[in-house]
Amino acid sequence: QVQLVESGGGLVQPGGSLRLSCAASGSIFSINAMGWYRQAPGKQRELVARIFRGGTTNYADSVKGRFTISRDGASNTMYLQMSSLKPEDTTVYYCNAVNQVYDYWGQGTQVTVSS
């Protein structure tokens, strides 16, 4: 079992920055990749950014150059640094971790970009 707890969401003005955190606990050794997803009302959940065990990262085209995913192995925490935020980035962001058997999800954190 893996437990994921997100934090760092909130309200920010367009063009601003925000950093999301995801603290992982439990069977950390089994995780092959972690990522951030987002889901707007009435839409499918979409991948924002992902980082694999070896450090490889990938990003949705809509966030390339603006968002950066990283992790801290010492604290088992993953981050999403979001810059140049746009109103269309407004939605709930979810932390995800996968191993060979399961997908694990956090509870979600709301990000609102508005003036």
Sequence and secondary structure as in RCSB ss.txt:
>XXXX:A:sequence
QVQLVESGGGLVQPGGSLRLSCAASGSIFSINAMGWYRQAPGKQRELVARIFRGGTTNYADSVKGRFTISRDGAS
NTMYLQMSSLKPEDTTVYYCNAVNQVYDYWGQGTQVTVSS
>XXXX:A:secstr
 EEEEEE  EEE TT  EEEEEEEEESGGG  EEEEEEE TTS  EEEEEEETTS EEE TTTTTTEEEEEETTT
TEEEEEE S  GGG EEEEEEEE SS EEE   EEEEE  
